[in-house]
Amino acid sequence: MKIASLNVHALSGNRLDRLINEFIMHYEIDVLFLQEIGLKKIKILAEKTNMSYHYAYYNGIISKLPLYDVITKKIKVKGINYDRGLVSAKIKVGARKKTFVMFHFDHKYELDRIKQLKEIEEYVNSADYFVGDFNALNRDDYDNNKWDILQQSRKDCNLEIGKHDLMDLLKKDFLIVPYSIPTTPYDTRVDYMLTKNKKDLKKIKYIDTLSCKLSDHNAIILTC
């Protein structure tokens, strides 16, 4: 069984069919958490792949497998450009049902991301896995030199300096797979699949969907 997460960047042009052929079918994905997808696109995607779907404010999930206790919730703390939605579902992994929670955090300000975490913490606390585009930096991914370069580049672009408060909070309860490849064109990792089970760390892999322009993010796959 393969469970994946990907920010699909609205699936413009022919990328919907490419997502099916080059990712879902190629990697034999059973469950896919999606960020930055519209309701119309996820309906088409579910129909073409014979999957069920659930949707919440530009976040969604499609699945070949039964999903249990699905929750879709609008988050009160808005992001900069649009409302945010949380998706939670239980998926049978082996003999047990495990709770997966997905969210797409604000892309601009760490304080807004912290506020959003506060809003969804009851769901995150009950999760076995927390996945999505967090738009957050993990300090351990960068040595001092690379961190300094990153900070300077953000200043040059008039962006908030890089902060890691959100990931520091999440790492109190979750484990994170070691850094392997960046998930954005800016040589940073902002997409994650966090787990509470140490054995899962070897089962989580990052997949390059960026260089082939399938998305402006790389994907994550958990193989159970």
C-alpha positions as CSV (number, residue, x, y, z in Angstrom):
1,M,0.0,0.0,0.0
2,K,1.3,3.5,-0.9
3,I,0.0,6.7,0.6
4,A,1.3,10.0,-0.9
5,S,1.1,13.7,-0.5
6,L,1.7,16.4,-3.1
7,N,1.1,20.1,-3.6
8,V,-0.2,20.0,-7.2
9,H,-0.1,23.8,-7.8
10,A,-3.7,23.9,-9.3
11,L,-3.1,21.3,-12.0
12,S,-3.1,23.7,-14.9
13,G,-2.7,22.7,-18.5
14,N,-2.2,19.0,-19.2
15,R,-0.8,18.3,-15.7
16,L,-4.0,16.5,-14.5
17,D,-3.5,13.7,-17.0
18,R,0.2,13.7,-16.3
19,L,-0.4,13.4,-12.6
20,I,-2.5,10.2,-13.3
21,N,-0.1,8.6,-15.7
22,E,3.3,9.7,-14.4
23,F,2.6,9.6,-10.7
24,I,-0.6,7.8,-9.5
25,M,-0.3,4.9,-12.0
26,H,3.5,4.9,-12.2
27,Y,4.0,4.7,-8.5
28,E,0.8,2.7,-7.9
29,I,-0.6,5.2,-5.4
30,D,-3.5,4.0,-3.3
31,V,-4.2,7.2,-1.3
32,L,-3.2,10.7,-2.3
33,F,-3.4,13.8,-0.2
34,L,-3.5,16.9,-2.4
35,Q,-2.8,20.6,-1.7
36,E,-3.7,23.5,-3.9
37,I,-6.4,21.7,-5.8
38,G,-9.9,23.0,-6.7
39,L,-13.1,21.2,-6.3
40,K,-13.7,20.8,-10.0
41,K,-10.2,19.3,-10.6
42,I,-10.4,16.8,-7.7
43,K,-13.8,15.6,-9.0
44,I,-12.3,15.0,-12.5
45,L,-9.3,13.3,-11.0
46,A,-11.3,11.0,-8.8
47,E,-13.6,10.1,-11.7
48,K,-10.7,9.3,-14.1
49,T,-8.9,7.1,-11.5
50,N,-12.0,5.4,-10.1
51,M,-11.2,6.8,-6.6
52,S,-13.3,8.3,-4.0
53,Y,-12.6,11.9,-2.9
54,H,-13.1,14.3,0.0
55,Y,-12.4,18.0,-0.2
56,A,-12.0,21.0,2.1
57,Y,-11.0,24.5,0.8
58,Y,-8.2,23.7,-1.7
59,N,-7.1,20.5,0.1
60,G,-8.4,17.0,-0.8
61,I,-7.8,13.3,-0.6
62,I,-8.5,10.7,-3.3
63,S,-8.4,7.0,-2.4
64,K,-8.8,3.5,-3.8
65,L,-9.1,2.2,-0.2
66,P,-11.9,2.6,2.3
67,L,-11.6,5.7,4.4
68,Y,-13.0,5.9,7.9
69,D,-14.1,8.8,10.1
70,V,-13.4,11.4,7.5
71,I,-13.3,15.0,8.7
72,T,-13.2,18.1,6.4
73,K,-13.0,21.4,8.2
74,K,-12.6,25.1,7.3
75,I,-10.0,26.8,9.4
76,K,-10.9,30.2,10.9
77,V,-7.4,31.7,10.6
78,K,-7.2,32.6,7.0
79,G,-4.0,32.3,4.9
80,I,-2.9,35.3,2.8
81,N,-4.7,34.3,-0.4
82,Y,-7.5,32.0,0.5
83,D,-9.3,30.0,3.2
84,R,-7.6,26.9,4.5
85,G,-9.1,23.5,4.9
86,L,-8.1,20.5,7.1
87,V,-8.7,16.9,6.0
88,S,-8.5,14.0,8.4
89,A,-9.1,10.3,7.7
90,K,-8.5,6.9,9.2
91,I,-6.8,4.4,6.9
92,K,-6.4,0.7,7.6
93,V,-2.6,0.0,7.8
94,G,-2.0,-3.6,8.5
95,A,-4.5,-4.7,11.2
96,R,-5.0,-1.2,12.6
97,K,-6.7,2.0,11.5
98,K,-4.3,4.9,11.5
99,T,-5.3,8.6,11.6
100,F,-3.8,10.8,8.8
101,V,-4.3,14.6,9.1
102,M,-3.4,16.9,6.2
103,F,-3.1,20.7,6.2
104,H,-1.5,23.4,4.0
105,F,-0.1,26.2,6.2
106,D,0.2,29.8,5.2
107,H,3.2,30.5,2.9
108,K,4.3,33.9,4.1
109,Y,4.4,34.4,7.9
110,E,5.5,32.0,10.7
111,L,3.1,33.7,13.2
112,D,0.1,32.8,11.0
113,R,1.4,29.3,10.7
114,I,1.6,29.1,14.5
115,K,-2.0,30.4,14.8
116,Q,-3.2,27.9,12.3
117,L,-1.5,25.1,14.3
118,K,-3.3,26.3,17.4
119,E,-6.6,26.1,15.6
120,I,-6.1,22.5,14.4
121,E,-4.1,21.1,17.4
122,E,-6.9,18.8,18.6
123,Y,-6.8,17.0,15.3
124,V,-3.0,17.1,15.0
125,N,-2.6,15.7,18.6
126,S,-4.8,12.7,17.7
127,A,-2.9,12.0,14.4
128,D,-0.6,9.1,13.8
129,Y,0.6,10.9,10.7
130,F,0.6,14.6,9.9
131,V,1.2,15.5,6.2
132,G,1.1,18.4,3.8
133,D,2.7,21.5,2.5
134,F,3.7,23.2,5.8
135,N,5.6,26.1,4.2
136,A,7.9,25.8,7.2
137,L,11.7,25.2,7.6
138,N,13.3,22.5,9.6
139,R,16.6,24.0,11.0
140,D,18.3,20.5,11.0
141,D,18.0,20.4,7.2
142,Y,20.6,23.1,6.8
143,D,24.2,23.6,8.0
144,N,25.2,27.0,9.2
145,N,26.5,28.2,5.8
146,K,23.5,27.1,3.9
147,W,21.2,28.7,6.6
148,D,23.0,32.0,6.3
149,I,22.7,31.9,2.5
150,L,19.0,31.1,2.8
151,Q,18.5,34.0,5.2
152,Q,20.3,36.5,2.9
153,S,18.3,35.4,-0.2
154,R,15.0,35.9,1.7
155,K,16.1,39.4,2.8
156,D,17.0,40.2,-0.8
157,C,13.5,39.2,-1.9
158,N,11.9,41.2,0.9
159,L,10.6,38.0,2.6
160,E,10.3,37.2,6.3
161,I,13.6,35.8,7.5
162,G,13.6,32.0,7.7
163,K,12.1,30.7,11.0
164,H,11.7,27.2,12.4
165,D,9.3,27.7,15.3
166,L,6.5,25.6,13.7
167,M,8.7,22.6,13.0
168,D,10.3,22.9,16.5
169,L,6.8,22.6,18.0
170,L,5.8,19.7,15.8
171,K,9.0,17.7,16.5
172,K,8.0,17.6,20.2
173,D,5.4,15.0,19.2
174,F,6.4,13.7,15.7
175,L,9.4,12.3,14.0
176,I,10.7,13.6,10.7
177,V,12.5,11.6,8.0
178,P,16.0,12.9,7.5
179,Y,16.5,15.5,4.7
180,S,17.2,13.9,1.3
181,I,16.1,16.4,-1.5
182,P,14.5,19.8,-1.4
183,T,10.8,20.0,-2.2
184,T,10.8,23.5,-3.8
185,P,12.7,25.2,-6.6
186,Y,14.3,27.4,-3.9
187,D,16.4,24.5,-2.5
188,T,14.3,24.2,0.7
189,R,12.1,21.5,2.2
190,V,8.6,22.7,3.2
191,D,6.6,19.5,2.5
192,Y,6.5,16.8,5.2
193,M,5.0,13.5,6.3
194,L,5.5,13.3,10.0
195,T,5.0,10.1,12.0
196,K,4.9,9.0,15.6
197,N,6.3,5.6,14.7
198,K,10.1,5.3,14.4
199,K,9.8,2.3,12.2
200,D,8.0,4.4,9.5
201,L,11.0,6.6,8.9
202,K,12.5,4.1,6.5
203,K,9.2,3.8,4.7
204,I,8.9,7.5,3.8
205,K,10.6,8.7,0.6
206,Y,10.7,11.9,-1.3
207,I,10.0,11.6,-5.1
208,D,11.1,14.1,-7.7
209,T,8.1,15.6,-9.4
210,L,9.7,19.1,-9.7
211,S,12.3,18.6,-12.4
212,C,9.7,17.1,-14.8
213,K,7.4,20.1,-14.0
214,L,4.6,17.9,-12.8
215,S,4.4,20.4,-9.9
216,D,6.4,23.1,-8.3
217,H,6.9,20.8,-5.3
218,N,8.3,17.3,-4.8
219,A,6.1,14.5,-3.6
220,I,6.2,12.2,-0.5
221,I,5.3,8.5,-0.5
222,L,4.8,6.2,2.5
223,T,5.0,2.5,1.6
224,C,3.2,0.3,4.1
